[in-house]
């Protein structure tokens, strides 16, 4: 029997990359402003990365690159759906964590897009982290890691989902929640300012930005590890030559000193690479996401 979770992982391999070239369109691209949609409020990791990237892409492409925050919906689904249904012409892009595409369709019943609704352009950054409780939303990786932690330890914790990182951090600062799980990218500045005390880094190896903070693996929880990754996507059926052009511009931008410095302050590192390697990575991530959802015991809502 093929379940929805298994079907999503299986269809990614069949669908990614099946996009025709359009030489005429590529010759004139880009002819107008490009919009990057971030499906979360301003101030989170996706928003910061999008603005750093837009600043570099605008001069490189010779057109304005606009960042539009479109929060709301299940697991960032409003913004993601807006891109999934946009014209596949390279002018409407999505920047978000991989989980918006690979996990959200597994934990929400009414999401009417799948990972195959998008063309991966580039994997942008990675950041190990996440082990607290609140989370930036139901079905996000911090939520699932928190549920696995609860199951393993028997700790009586209550999940408090927010609509993105920024409102959750505000409540943590105000002591409305006692623990929070999220990417180091959005927490590092508060940790360095001693607003928050990190308990653990959810990874196998210590973070170079928090070398004295123990990892979950070293603390005896080998299944509690994850890496926060952001990607850039276009709607399915975007011509391959436009995807390739965007991929080249993004990879060039990721080499810039200001992006490296901006991400270093957030405890993150650039990745880059080809669109094809990103598509292959998403296939593996979809399988891992399905396993994480199963392990967490979270049921679709």
N, C-alpha and C positions, 0 to 999 in steps of 0.2 A: 504494500500500500504506500502510495506517495502522499505524504502530508504536505500542508502548506509550507511548513518550514523546510522540508526536503525539496519541494518543488522550487522554492525561491533560489536555493543554492544551485540546483541543477540547471535552471534556465539562464543563469548569468553567463555560463560558458557558451551557451548557444547564441546569445543575443548580443553581447558586447562586440563591438567592432563591425557589425553588419550595417555599415553606413556607406552610401555611395559618395563619390567625389563630385564636386560641382565646380569645374574650372572657372566658369564665368563669374560665379559668386566669389570665389577665392581671390580673383584678380582685383576686385573692388573692396574686399573686406580688410579692415572695417571702414565703412563709409559714414558711420554715425556713432553716437555714444553707446557704450556697453554698460549694462546693468548687472551687478553682482548682488544677488539676493542672499541675505543672511537670515535664516528662519528663527532667530533668537534676538532678544533685546540688545541694545548697545551696551558695551562694556565687557562682554564675555569674550572668550578666546576666539570664537569664529569672527566676531566683529573686529577685534584687534587685528587679526591676520588679514581680513578682507581689506581693511584700510591701508595697512602696510603694502599689500599687494597692489591695490588700486593706484597708489602714489607712484609705483614703479611702472605699471602697465600703461598708464596714460601717456607719458612721453614716448615710450617704446612703440606703442601702436598708433600714435598720432591722433588719438581720439580720447575724449573724456571717459573715464571709467567711474561709474557711480556705484556707491554702496547703499543698498536699501535694506533696512531692517524690517522684516515682516514676521514678528513673533506670533505665537498663538497656535492653537490646534494641538493635536496629539503628537508629542515628540518632535515638534518642529514641522508638522505636516502641512500647515497652511503655506509656508514659504516654499517647501519642496514641491507641493502640488502646483503652485504657480509656475515653477520652472518646468515641471513635467509636461504641462499643457501649453507652454509657450511655443512660438514658432521656432523651428530648429535651424536658426540662421546665425547663431553665434553671438547674438546681442543680449540674451538673457541667460545668465549663468547662476549656478548655485554653489555657495561655499558653506560647508557644514561638516560636522563629524561624520564618520562613516556610519555610525549607528543610526542616523536619521534615515538612511536608505536600507540598511541591512537588518536592523533590530526593530524599528518602529512598526514595519508591516507584520511582525511576528507577535507583537504585544497589544496592538490595537486592531479591533475588528473592522473599523470603518475607513481605514486608509485605502484609497483606491489608486495607489501607485505601487510599483515594485522597483527593486534595484535596476531592473532592465528598462525602466522608463527613462534612464539617464545614460549619457556617454561620459565615462571618466576622462578627465583632461589631465590632471596632475595630482599626485599626492604631495601635499604642501609641507606639513610639519608633523612631528611626533613629540610626545611628552609623557613620560611615565608619571603616574600619580593615582590619586583617588582612593581614599578610604576614610570616610566619615558618614554622617546620616542626617537629614536633608539630602536632596539631590536636585539637579537642574530639571528634572521632569520624570514622570512615570515612563518606564521602559528604556531609559537612558542607561549607559554602561554604569555610572555610579549607583543607580538604583539597583541594578542586577547584582553588582558586586556586594552592595550592602545586604541584599537578601541572602546571598551565598554566605556572607559573614555571619548573619543571624542564624542560618541553619547550622553552620559548623560549630559555632560557639554556644548556641542556645541563649544568646543575649536577648533580653526583652527590649528591643528597640522598635520604634515606630517610624515608618517612612513618611517624610513630609516632602511631597513633590512641589517644585516651583516651576514657573514658566521662564526658564533660563537661569543663568548663573547670577546675574546682577541682583535680582530681588532676593535670592537665597542668601547671598553674602551680606546684604543689608540686614536681614533678619538674624544672621549669625553674629554680626557686629552688635546688634541690639539684644543679644541673648534670648531671642525668641526660639531658636533651636540650639541644642547643646553640641551637636556634632554635624559635620557636613562633609560630603564626598564630592570631589570634583577634580578637575585637572590642575596640576601645579601651575599651569599657565595663568590661571586667573587667581591663584591663591598666593603665589610667591611674594608679591609686593606686601601683602598683609602679614605674611609670616616674617619677612624681614623687618617690618615695622613693629613686630611683636604684638600684633592684634590677635593672631591665632597661634596656637601651638600645634605643630604637626605631630601626629601619633605614629604614622607609618606611611611608607611609599609603596603603593601596590605594584611591585615589580620584582624581578629576580635579582637585579643589581641595584646598588645604591645610586641615588641621583647625584650627579656632580654638583648640583645646586644646593642640595641638602645632604651632604655626605655623612652627617652624624645622626640622621634620622633612620631608624631601622626599616628594612623592607618587610613586607608581609611574609615573604618566603623565609627569610632569616628568623622571623618570629614564630614560625611553625605553621604557616597557612599557605602552602604552595599553590593552592588553586586560586588564591586571591591575588591575581596580577593582571594588569592590563596596561595598554599604552594608548593614550589619547591621540588620535590622528585626524587631521583635517584634510579634505580633498576639495577639488574644484570640478564641477560637472556642467554639462550642457544637456539640453533635451535630446532624447533619442531621435535618431535620423539627422542629427547635425552632420554635414558633410565632413569626411575625414580630413580634407585639406584644411578646413577651418579649425578642426580639432588639433591638427598638427601645428598649425600656425600659433594657436593659443598655447599649446604645450611648450613650444620653443620660447615664446615670450615669457611664460611663467618661469621656466627653468632659468632663463637669463636673469629674471627679477630676483629669484631666490638666491642668486650668487652675490647680490648687492650687499654692501657693508651695512646699510641702514636697516635692511630686513634682518640680517644676522644679529645686529645689536638690539633691535627691537624685540626679537624672540629670545635672545639671551636674557634680557631683563625679566622675561616671563618664564624662564626655565624650560625653553623649548628649542628644538633644532629643526632646520630645514631638511627636506628629503629630496623632492624632485624625481626625475626619471621620466621614462616614456609613458604615453597613454596606455600602451599595450601592457606594460608591466603593472601599471595601476589597476587595469581591468583584471589581471590575473590575481593581484593581491585582494581585490574585492571579492573574488570567488572564494578564496580561502577565508576571508573575513566573514562572509555570509555563513559558511559552515560553522566557524567558531562562534558566531553570534547565536545560531540556532542551538548549539550545545550549551552556551551560557544561559539562554532563556530557559532551557530545560532544567539545568542545574539549579537555577534560582527558584524554581517553582512558581514563577509569576504566570498568571493566567491572562489570556487576552481580554481586554476590556472593550 
